[in-house]
Structure formats: C-alpha cells, structure tokens
Amino acid sequence: MRPDTLLIDGDCGICRASGDWLAARVPPHELRVVELQSVTADAELAAAVAGRRLSDALHLVRSDGTVAAGAAAVIGAGRHLPLLGLAAAVYDCPIGHALWGPAYRLVARNRHRIGRAMGIEAVCATIPR
C-alpha cells in the first residue's frame, strides 16, 4: 500500500522547513513529503491531484487516493506524529477541519512575515484570498 503523501511548495521556506521536520519524525513508508513542483514525475500522484490548484494550499493525498487540502491536509499529516497524532485524529473530521481552517488561512496569508520572523526564506507566490 502506498503511504500518505503531503505535497509542499518547494519554493516556500515554511513549507520546506515543515516538510523537513515531518520527514525527520515520520518514516517514509507512513508519510512521504513531496514538493508539488515534482508531482508530474509520479503518474499516480499526478492523476490524484489533476485539476487542483496545488499552489493554493497544502495537499495530502491519502493512501486510499482521497485528497485533502489546507487545514484538513495539515491535520491528516499530523495524524502520523507520535503523541500529536492523537490530537490530530480528534480533529480529522469536517468539524475539526472547519475549526482549524481560519488558523490555516491566517498562517498561509502571513507566511512571508512569519518566515522572515523565523529567519526562513519564503519566495513562494501569494495564496489568493
């Protein structure tokens, strides 16, 4: 069975730092972290996200082929973390996604400022409001 795959923007410093952090804590047979710029190299992955605007949000392609975006993707990826995965499992539902959606959008809109404050380069495009 294929692991869940988190698609990150390879041009975004926060995405890269978050992806590296996850990859250091979750084995690749459970969660792969892939830059959206290289999605076309994997035909199955490309087919799963065909027609989606990948640069608008993080995307998680689950092992069953379903795709989550934004807060739902973050929560879904978080389920793979020891200890934090328990909390993520509680919020991995439509109500949890709706509750965390505003926080995700706030971070996404301000990622350049957050990145600068953290000393992380962010050259990614601005996500539309």
Phi and psi in radians as a Rosetta constraint file:
Dihedral C 1 N 2 CA 2 C 2 CIRCULARHARMONIC -1.347 0.35
Dihedral N 2 CA 2 C 2 N 3 CIRCULARHARMONIC 2.460 0.35
Dihedral C 2 N 3 CA 3 C 3 CIRCULARHARMONIC -1.313 0.35
Dihedral N 3 CA 3 C 3 N 4 CIRCULARHARMONIC 2.881 0.35
Dihedral C 3 N 4 CA 4 C 4 CIRCULARHARMONIC -1.049 0.35
Dihedral N 4 CA 4 C 4 N 5 CIRCULARHARMONIC 2.613 0.35
Dihedral C 4 N 5 CA 5 C 5 CIRCULARHARMONIC -2.269 0.35
Dihedral N 5 CA 5 C 5 N 6 CIRCULARHARMONIC 2.109 0.35
Dihedral C 5 N 6 CA 6 C 6 CIRCULARHARMONIC -1.664 0.35
Dihedral N 6 CA 6 C 6 N 7 CIRCULARHARMONIC 2.146 0.35
Dihedral C 6 N 7 CA 7 C 7 CIRCULARHARMONIC -1.675 0.35
Dihedral N 7 CA 7 C 7 N 8 CIRCULARHARMONIC 2.109 0.35
Dihedral C 7 N 8 CA 8 C 8 CIRCULARHARMONIC -2.031 0.35
Dihedral N 8 CA 8 C 8 N 9 CIRCULARHARMONIC 2.773 0.35
Dihedral C 8 N 9 CA 9 C 9 CIRCULARHARMONIC -1.467 0.35
Dihedral N 9 CA 9 C 9 N 10 CIRCULARHARMONIC 1.962 0.35
Dihedral C 9 N 10 CA 10 C 10 CIRCULARHARMONIC -1.150 0.35
Dihedral N 10 CA 10 C 10 N 11 CIRCULARHARMONIC -0.261 0.35
Dihedral C 10 N 11 CA 11 C 11 CIRCULARHARMONIC -1.579 0.35
Dihedral N 11 CA 11 C 11 N 12 CIRCULARHARMONIC -0.136 0.35
Dihedral C 11 N 12 CA 12 C 12 CIRCULARHARMONIC -1.722 0.35
Dihedral N 12 CA 12 C 12 N 13 CIRCULARHARMONIC 2.103 0.35
Dihedral C 12 N 13 CA 13 C 13 CIRCULARHARMONIC -1.060 0.35
Dihedral N 13 CA 13 C 13 N 14 CIRCULARHARMONIC -0.697 0.35
Dihedral C 13 N 14 CA 14 C 14 CIRCULARHARMONIC -1.172 0.35
Dihedral N 14 CA 14 C 14 N 15 CIRCULARHARMONIC -0.717 0.35
Dihedral C 14 N 15 CA 15 C 15 CIRCULARHARMONIC -1.068 0.35
Dihedral N 15 CA 15 C 15 N 16 CIRCULARHARMONIC -0.835 0.35
Dihedral C 15 N 16 CA 16 C 16 CIRCULARHARMONIC -1.073 0.35
Dihedral N 16 CA 16 C 16 N 17 CIRCULARHARMONIC -0.783 0.35
Dihedral C 16 N 17 CA 17 C 17 CIRCULARHARMONIC -1.112 0.35
Dihedral N 17 CA 17 C 17 N 18 CIRCULARHARMONIC -0.740 0.35
Dihedral C 17 N 18 CA 18 C 18 CIRCULARHARMONIC -1.153 0.35
Dihedral N 18 CA 18 C 18 N 19 CIRCULARHARMONIC -0.744 0.35
Dihedral C 18 N 19 CA 19 C 19 CIRCULARHARMONIC -1.102 0.35
Dihedral N 19 CA 19 C 19 N 20 CIRCULARHARMONIC -0.738 0.35
Dihedral C 19 N 20 CA 20 C 20 CIRCULARHARMONIC -1.102 0.35
Dihedral N 20 CA 20 C 20 N 21 CIRCULARHARMONIC -0.716 0.35
Dihedral C 20 N 21 CA 21 C 21 CIRCULARHARMONIC -1.082 0.35
Dihedral N 21 CA 21 C 21 N 22 CIRCULARHARMONIC -0.802 0.35
Dihedral C 21 N 22 CA 22 C 22 CIRCULARHARMONIC -1.115 0.35
Dihedral N 22 CA 22 C 22 N 23 CIRCULARHARMONIC -0.793 0.35
Dihedral C 22 N 23 CA 23 C 23 CIRCULARHARMONIC -1.077 0.35
Dihedral N 23 CA 23 C 23 N 24 CIRCULARHARMONIC -0.513 0.35
Dihedral C 23 N 24 CA 24 C 24 CIRCULARHARMONIC -1.327 0.35
Dihedral N 24 CA 24 C 24 N 25 CIRCULARHARMONIC -0.284 0.35
Dihedral C 24 N 25 CA 25 C 25 CIRCULARHARMONIC -1.983 0.35
Dihedral N 25 CA 25 C 25 N 26 CIRCULARHARMONIC -0.319 0.35
Dihedral C 25 N 26 CA 26 C 26 CIRCULARHARMONIC -2.131 0.35
Dihedral N 26 CA 26 C 26 N 27 CIRCULARHARMONIC 2.211 0.35
Dihedral C 26 N 27 CA 27 C 27 CIRCULARHARMONIC -1.076 0.35
Dihedral N 27 CA 27 C 27 N 28 CIRCULARHARMONIC 2.526 0.35
Dihedral C 27 N 28 CA 28 C 28 CIRCULARHARMONIC -1.129 0.35
Dihedral N 28 CA 28 C 28 N 29 CIRCULARHARMONIC -0.306 0.35
Dihedral C 28 N 29 CA 29 C 29 CIRCULARHARMONIC -1.352 0.35
Dihedral N 29 CA 29 C 29 N 30 CIRCULARHARMONIC -0.166 0.35
Dihedral C 29 N 30 CA 30 C 30 CIRCULARHARMONIC -1.797 0.35
Dihedral N 30 CA 30 C 30 N 31 CIRCULARHARMONIC -0.714 0.35
Dihedral C 30 N 31 CA 31 C 31 CIRCULARHARMONIC -2.565 0.35
Dihedral N 31 CA 31 C 31 N 32 CIRCULARHARMONIC 2.104 0.35
Dihedral C 31 N 32 CA 32 C 32 CIRCULARHARMONIC -1.691 0.35
Dihedral N 32 CA 32 C 32 N 33 CIRCULARHARMONIC 2.501 0.35
Dihedral C 32 N 33 CA 33 C 33 CIRCULARHARMONIC -1.981 0.35
Dihedral N 33 CA 33 C 33 N 34 CIRCULARHARMONIC 2.084 0.35
Dihedral C 33 N 34 CA 34 C 34 CIRCULARHARMONIC -2.243 0.35
Dihedral N 34 CA 34 C 34 N 35 CIRCULARHARMONIC 2.379 0.35
Dihedral C 34 N 35 CA 35 C 35 CIRCULARHARMONIC -1.268 0.35
Dihedral N 35 CA 35 C 35 N 36 CIRCULARHARMONIC 2.342 0.35
Dihedral C 35 N 36 CA 36 C 36 CIRCULARHARMONIC -1.072 0.35
Dihedral N 36 CA 36 C 36 N 37 CIRCULARHARMONIC -0.397 0.35
Dihedral C 36 N 37 CA 37 C 37 CIRCULARHARMONIC -1.167 0.35
Dihedral N 37 CA 37 C 37 N 38 CIRCULARHARMONIC -0.306 0.35
Dihedral C 37 N 38 CA 38 C 38 CIRCULARHARMONIC -1.917 0.35
Dihedral N 38 CA 38 C 38 N 39 CIRCULARHARMONIC 0.228 0.35
Dihedral C 38 N 39 CA 39 C 39 CIRCULARHARMONIC -1.053 0.35
Dihedral N 39 CA 39 C 39 N 40 CIRCULARHARMONIC -0.633 0.35
Dihedral C 39 N 40 CA 40 C 40 CIRCULARHARMONIC -1.127 0.35
Dihedral N 40 CA 40 C 40 N 41 CIRCULARHARMONIC -0.324 0.35
Dihedral C 40 N 41 CA 41 C 41 CIRCULARHARMONIC -1.279 0.35
Dihedral N 41 CA 41 C 41 N 42 CIRCULARHARMONIC -0.224 0.35
Dihedral C 41 N 42 CA 42 C 42 CIRCULARHARMONIC -2.098 0.35
Dihedral N 42 CA 42 C 42 N 43 CIRCULARHARMONIC 1.789 0.35
Dihedral C 42 N 43 CA 43 C 43 CIRCULARHARMONIC -1.018 0.35
Dihedral N 43 CA 43 C 43 N 44 CIRCULARHARMONIC -0.725 0.35
Dihedral C 43 N 44 CA 44 C 44 CIRCULARHARMONIC -1.144 0.35
Dihedral N 44 CA 44 C 44 N 45 CIRCULARHARMONIC -0.745 0.35
Dihedral C 44 N 45 CA 45 C 45 CIRCULARHARMONIC -1.160 0.35
Dihedral N 45 CA 45 C 45 N 46 CIRCULARHARMONIC -0.770 0.35
Dihedral C 45 N 46 CA 46 C 46 CIRCULARHARMONIC -1.045 0.35
Dihedral N 46 CA 46 C 46 N 47 CIRCULARHARMONIC -0.705 0.35
Dihedral C 46 N 47 CA 47 C 47 CIRCULARHARMONIC -1.154 0.35
Dihedral N 47 CA 47 C 47 N 48 CIRCULARHARMONIC -0.649 0.35
Dihedral C 47 N 48 CA 48 C 48 CIRCULARHARMONIC -1.141 0.35
Dihedral N 48 CA 48 C 48 N 49 CIRCULARHARMONIC -0.541 0.35
Dihedral C 48 N 49 CA 49 C 49 CIRCULARHARMONIC -1.927 0.35
Dihedral N 49 CA 49 C 49 N 50 CIRCULARHARMONIC 0.197 0.35
Dihedral C 49 N 50 CA 50 C 50 CIRCULARHARMONIC -0.972 0.35
Dihedral N 50 CA 50 C 50 N 51 CIRCULARHARMONIC 2.344 0.35
Dihedral C 50 N 51 CA 51 C 51 CIRCULARHARMONIC 1.488 0.35
Dihedral N 51 CA 51 C 51 N 52 CIRCULARHARMONIC -0.094 0.35
Dihedral C 51 N 52 CA 52 C 52 CIRCULARHARMONIC -1.619 0.35
Dihedral N 52 CA 52 C 52 N 53 CIRCULARHARMONIC 2.542 0.35
Dihedral C 52 N 53 CA 53 C 53 CIRCULARHARMONIC -1.510 0.35
Dihedral N 53 CA 53 C 53 N 54 CIRCULARHARMONIC 1.574 0.35
Dihedral C 53 N 54 CA 54 C 54 CIRCULARHARMONIC -1.120 0.35
Dihedral N 54 CA 54 C 54 N 55 CIRCULARHARMONIC -0.468 0.35
Dihedral C 54 N 55 CA 55 C 55 CIRCULARHARMONIC -1.347 0.35
Dihedral N 55 CA 55 C 55 N 56 CIRCULARHARMONIC -0.135 0.35
Dihedral C 55 N 56 CA 56 C 56 CIRCULARHARMONIC -1.382 0.35
Dihedral N 56 CA 56 C 56 N 57 CIRCULARHARMONIC -0.394 0.35
Dihedral C 56 N 57 CA 57 C 57 CIRCULARHARMONIC -2.948 0.35
Dihedral N 57 CA 57 C 57 N 58 CIRCULARHARMONIC 2.884 0.35
Dihedral C 57 N 58 CA 58 C 58 CIRCULARHARMONIC -1.150 0.35
Dihedral N 58 CA 58 C 58 N 59 CIRCULARHARMONIC 2.586 0.35
Dihedral C 58 N 59 CA 59 C 59 CIRCULARHARMONIC -2.265 0.35
Dihedral N 59 CA 59 C 59 N 60 CIRCULARHARMONIC 2.488 0.35
Dihedral C 59 N 60 CA 60 C 60 CIRCULARHARMONIC -2.117 0.35
Dihedral N 60 CA 60 C 60 N 61 CIRCULARHARMONIC 2.071 0.35
Dihedral C 60 N 61 CA 61 C 61 CIRCULARHARMONIC -1.671 0.35
Dihedral N 61 CA 61 C 61 N 62 CIRCULARHARMONIC 1.938 0.35
Dihedral C 61 N 62 CA 62 C 62 CIRCULARHARMONIC -1.315 0.35
Dihedral N 62 CA 62 C 62 N 63 CIRCULARHARMONIC 2.802 0.35
Dihedral C 62 N 63 CA 63 C 63 CIRCULARHARMONIC -1.033 0.35
Dihedral N 63 CA 63 C 63 N 64 CIRCULARHARMONIC -0.425 0.35
Dihedral C 63 N 64 CA 64 C 64 CIRCULARHARMONIC -1.513 0.35
Dihedral N 64 CA 64 C 64 N 65 CIRCULARHARMONIC 0.045 0.35
Dihedral C 64 N 65 CA 65 C 65 CIRCULARHARMONIC 1.637 0.35
Dihedral N 65 CA 65 C 65 N 66 CIRCULARHARMONIC -0.177 0.35
Dihedral C 65 N 66 CA 66 C 66 CIRCULARHARMONIC -1.280 0.35
Dihedral N 66 CA 66 C 66 N 67 CIRCULARHARMONIC 2.709 0.35
Dihedral C 66 N 67 CA 67 C 67 CIRCULARHARMONIC -2.163 0.35
Dihedral N 67 CA 67 C 67 N 68 CIRCULARHARMONIC 2.300 0.35
Dihedral C 67 N 68 CA 68 C 68 CIRCULARHARMONIC -2.021 0.35
Dihedral N 68 CA 68 C 68 N 69 CIRCULARHARMONIC 2.601 0.35
Dihedral C 68 N 69 CA 69 C 69 CIRCULARHARMONIC -2.289 0.35
Dihedral N 69 CA 69 C 69 N 70 CIRCULARHARMONIC 2.739 0.35
Dihedral C 69 N 70 CA 70 C 70 CIRCULARHARMONIC 1.148 0.35
Dihedral N 70 CA 70 C 70 N 71 CIRCULARHARMONIC -2.345 0.35
Dihedral C 70 N 71 CA 71 C 71 CIRCULARHARMONIC -1.033 0.35
Dihedral N 71 CA 71 C 71 N 72 CIRCULARHARMONIC -0.647 0.35
Dihedral C 71 N 72 CA 72 C 72 CIRCULARHARMONIC -1.090 0.35
Dihedral N 72 CA 72 C 72 N 73 CIRCULARHARMONIC -0.620 0.35
Dihedral C 72 N 73 CA 73 C 73 CIRCULARHARMONIC -1.204 0.35
Dihedral N 73 CA 73 C 73 N 74 CIRCULARHARMONIC -0.741 0.35
Dihedral C 73 N 74 CA 74 C 74 CIRCULARHARMONIC -1.099 0.35
Dihedral N 74 CA 74 C 74 N 75 CIRCULARHARMONIC -0.802 0.35
Dihedral C 74 N 75 CA 75 C 75 CIRCULARHARMONIC -1.126 0.35
Dihedral N 75 CA 75 C 75 N 76 CIRCULARHARMONIC -0.753 0.35
Dihedral C 75 N 76 CA 76 C 76 CIRCULARHARMONIC -1.074 0.35
Dihedral N 76 CA 76 C 76 N 77 CIRCULARHARMONIC -0.722 0.35
Dihedral C 76 N 77 CA 77 C 77 CIRCULARHARMONIC -1.183 0.35
Dihedral N 77 CA 77 C 77 N 78 CIRCULARHARMONIC -0.650 0.35
Dihedral C 77 N 78 CA 78 C 78 CIRCULARHARMONIC -1.087 0.35
Dihedral N 78 CA 78 C 78 N 79 CIRCULARHARMONIC -0.419 0.35
Dihedral C 78 N 79 CA 79 C 79 CIRCULARHARMONIC -1.069 0.35
Dihedral N 79 CA 79 C 79 N 80 CIRCULARHARMONIC -0.359 0.35
Dihedral C 79 N 80 CA 80 C 80 CIRCULARHARMONIC -1.467 0.35
Dihedral N 80 CA 80 C 80 N 81 CIRCULARHARMONIC -0.148 0.35
Dihedral C 80 N 81 CA 81 C 81 CIRCULARHARMONIC -1.473 0.35
Dihedral N 81 CA 81 C 81 N 82 CIRCULARHARMONIC 2.422 0.35
Dihedral C 81 N 82 CA 82 C 82 CIRCULARHARMONIC -1.056 0.35
Dihedral N 82 CA 82 C 82 N 83 CIRCULARHARMONIC 2.487 0.35
Dihedral C 82 N 83 CA 83 C 83 CIRCULARHARMONIC 1.116 0.35
Dihedral N 83 CA 83 C 83 N 84 CIRCULARHARMONIC -1.012 0.35
Dihedral C 83 N 84 CA 84 C 84 CIRCULARHARMONIC -1.111 0.35
Dihedral N 84 CA 84 C 84 N 85 CIRCULARHARMONIC -0.433 0.35
Dihedral C 84 N 85 CA 85 C 85 CIRCULARHARMONIC -1.068 0.35
Dihedral N 85 CA 85 C 85 N 86 CIRCULARHARMONIC -0.534 0.35
Dihedral C 85 N 86 CA 86 C 86 CIRCULARHARMONIC -1.146 0.35
Dihedral N 86 CA 86 C 86 N 87 CIRCULARHARMONIC -0.778 0.35
Dihedral C 86 N 87 CA 87 C 87 CIRCULARHARMONIC -1.147 0.35
Dihedral N 87 CA 87 C 87 N 88 CIRCULARHARMONIC -0.735 0.35
Dihedral C 87 N 88 CA 88 C 88 CIRCULARHARMONIC -1.089 0.35
Dihedral N 88 CA 88 C 88 N 89 CIRCULARHARMONIC -0.647 0.35
Dihedral C 88 N 89 CA 89 C 89 CIRCULARHARMONIC -1.075 0.35
Dihedral N 89 CA 89 C 89 N 90 CIRCULARHARMONIC -0.615 0.35
Dihedral C 89 N 90 CA 90 C 90 CIRCULARHARMONIC -1.142 0.35
Dihedral N 90 CA 90 C 90 N 91 CIRCULARHARMONIC -0.678 0.35
Dihedral C 90 N 91 CA 91 C 91 CIRCULARHARMONIC -1.584 0.35
Dihedral N 91 CA 91 C 91 N 92 CIRCULARHARMONIC -0.058 0.35
Dihedral C 91 N 92 CA 92 C 92 CIRCULARHARMONIC -1.450 0.35
Dihedral N 92 CA 92 C 92 N 93 CIRCULARHARMONIC 1.193 0.35
Dihedral C 92 N 93 CA 93 C 93 CIRCULARHARMONIC -2.708 0.35
Dihedral N 93 CA 93 C 93 N 94 CIRCULARHARMONIC 2.897 0.35
Dihedral C 93 N 94 CA 94 C 94 CIRCULARHARMONIC -0.955 0.35
Dihedral N 94 CA 94 C 94 N 95 CIRCULARHARMONIC -0.684 0.35
Dihedral C 94 N 95 CA 95 C 95 CIRCULARHARMONIC -1.171 0.35
Dihedral N 95 CA 95 C 95 N 96 CIRCULARHARMONIC -0.774 0.35
Dihedral C 95 N 96 CA 96 C 96 CIRCULARHARMONIC -1.083 0.35
Dihedral N 96 CA 96 C 96 N 97 CIRCULARHARMONIC -0.709 0.35
Dihedral C 96 N 97 CA 97 C 97 CIRCULARHARMONIC -1.107 0.35
Dihedral N 97 CA 97 C 97 N 98 CIRCULARHARMONIC -0.719 0.35
Dihedral C 97 N 98 CA 98 C 98 CIRCULARHARMONIC -1.160 0.35
Dihedral N 98 CA 98 C 98 N 99 CIRCULARHARMONIC -0.671 0.35
Dihedral C 98 N 99 CA 99 C 99 CIRCULARHARMONIC -1.150 0.35
Dihedral N 99 CA 99 C 99 N 100 CIRCULARHARMONIC -0.702 0.35
Dihedral C 99 N 100 CA 100 C 100 CIRCULARHARMONIC -1.580 0.35
Dihedral N 100 CA 100 C 100 N 101 CIRCULARHARMONIC -0.184 0.35
Dihedral C 100 N 101 CA 101 C 101 CIRCULARHARMONIC -0.964 0.35
Dihedral N 101 CA 101 C 101 N 102 CIRCULARHARMONIC -0.842 0.35
Dihedral C 101 N 102 CA 102 C 102 CIRCULARHARMONIC -1.057 0.35
Dihedral N 102 CA 102 C 102 N 103 CIRCULARHARMONIC -0.666 0.35
Dihedral C 102 N 103 CA 103 C 103 CIRCULARHARMONIC -1.148 0.35
Dihedral N 103 CA 103 C 103 N 104 CIRCULARHARMONIC -0.732 0.35
Dihedral C 103 N 104 CA 104 C 104 CIRCULARHARMONIC -1.054 0.35
Dihedral N 104 CA 104 C 104 N 105 CIRCULARHARMONIC -0.848 0.35
Dihedral C 104 N 105 CA 105 C 105 CIRCULARHARMONIC -1.116 0.35
Dihedral N 105 CA 105 C 105 N 106 CIRCULARHARMONIC -0.624 0.35
Dihedral C 105 N 106 CA 106 C 106 CIRCULARHARMONIC -1.109 0.35
Dihedral N 106 CA 106 C 106 N 107 CIRCULARHARMONIC -0.802 0.35
Dihedral C 106 N 107 CA 107 C 107 CIRCULARHARMONIC -1.132 0.35
Dihedral N 107 CA 107 C 107 N 108 CIRCULARHARMONIC -0.757 0.35
Dihedral C 107 N 108 CA 108 C 108 CIRCULARHARMONIC -1.071 0.35
Dihedral N 108 CA 108 C 108 N 109 CIRCULARHARMONIC -0.748 0.35
Dihedral C 108 N 109 CA 109 C 109 CIRCULARHARMONIC -1.173 0.35
Dihedral N 109 CA 109 C 109 N 110 CIRCULARHARMONIC -0.499 0.35
Dihedral C 109 N 110 CA 110 C 110 CIRCULARHARMONIC -1.927 0.35
Dihedral N 110 CA 110 C 110 N 111 CIRCULARHARMONIC 0.299 0.35
Dihedral C 110 N 111 CA 111 C 111 CIRCULARHARMONIC -1.090 0.35
Dihedral N 111 CA 111 C 111 N 112 CIRCULARHARMONIC -0.521 0.35
Dihedral C 111 N 112 CA 112 C 112 CIRCULARHARMONIC -1.158 0.35
Dihedral N 112 CA 112 C 112 N 113 CIRCULARHARMONIC -0.779 0.35
Dihedral C 112 N 113 CA 113 C 113 CIRCULARHARMONIC -1.165 0.35
Dihedral N 113 CA 113 C 113 N 114 CIRCULARHARMONIC -0.751 0.35
Dihedral C 113 N 114 CA 114 C 114 CIRCULARHARMONIC -1.104 0.35
Dihedral N 114 CA 114 C 114 N 115 CIRCULARHARMONIC -0.769 0.35
Dihedral C 114 N 115 CA 115 C 115 CIRCULARHARMONIC -1.036 0.35
Dihedral N 115 CA 115 C 115 N 116 CIRCULARHARMONIC -0.806 0.35
Dihedral C 115 N 116 CA 116 C 116 CIRCULARHARMONIC -1.061 0.35
Dihedral N 116 CA 116 C 116 N 117 CIRCULARHARMONIC -0.744 0.35
Dihedral C 116 N 117 CA 117 C 117 CIRCULARHARMONIC -1.098 0.35
Dihedral N 117 CA 117 C 117 N 118 CIRCULARHARMONIC -0.546 0.35
Dihedral C 117 N 118 CA 118 C 118 CIRCULARHARMONIC -1.608 0.35
Dihedral N 118 CA 118 C 118 N 119 CIRCULARHARMONIC -0.037 0.35
Dihedral C 118 N 119 CA 119 C 119 CIRCULARHARMONIC 1.316 0.35
Dihedral N 119 CA 119 C 119 N 120 CIRCULARHARMONIC 0.466 0.35
Dihedral C 119 N 120 CA 120 C 120 CIRCULARHARMONIC -1.910 0.35
Dihedral N 120 CA 120 C 120 N 121 CIRCULARHARMONIC 2.241 0.35
Dihedral C 120 N 121 CA 121 C 121 CIRCULARHARMONIC -1.233 0.35
Dihedral N 121 CA 121 C 121 N 122 CIRCULARHARMONIC 2.341 0.35
Dihedral C 121 N 122 CA 122 C 122 CIRCULARHARMONIC -2.327 0.35
Dihedral N 122 CA 122 C 122 N 123 CIRCULARHARMONIC 1.920 0.35
Dihedral C 122 N 123 CA 123 C 123 CIRCULARHARMONIC -1.960 0.35
Dihedral N 123 CA 123 C 123 N 124 CIRCULARHARMONIC 0.218 0.35
Dihedral C 123 N 124 CA 124 C 124 CIRCULARHARMONIC -1.265 0.35
Dihedral N 124 CA 124 C 124 N 125 CIRCULARHARMONIC 2.845 0.35
Dihedral C 124 N 125 CA 125 C 125 CIRCULARHARMONIC -1.243 0.35
Dihedral N 125 CA 125 C 125 N 126 CIRCULARHARMONIC 2.790 0.35
Dihedral C 125 N 126 CA 126 C 126 CIRCULARHARMONIC -1.375 0.35
Dihedral N 126 CA 126 C 126 N 127 CIRCULARHARMONIC 2.336 0.35
Dihedral C 126 N 127 CA 127 C 127 CIRCULARHARMONIC -1.343 0.35
Dihedral N 127 CA 127 C 127 N 128 CIRCULARHARMONIC 2.283 0.35
Dihedral C 127 N 128 CA 128 C 128 CIRCULARHARMONIC -1.076 0.35
Dihedral N 128 CA 128 C 128 N 129 CIRCULARHARMONIC 2.597 0.35
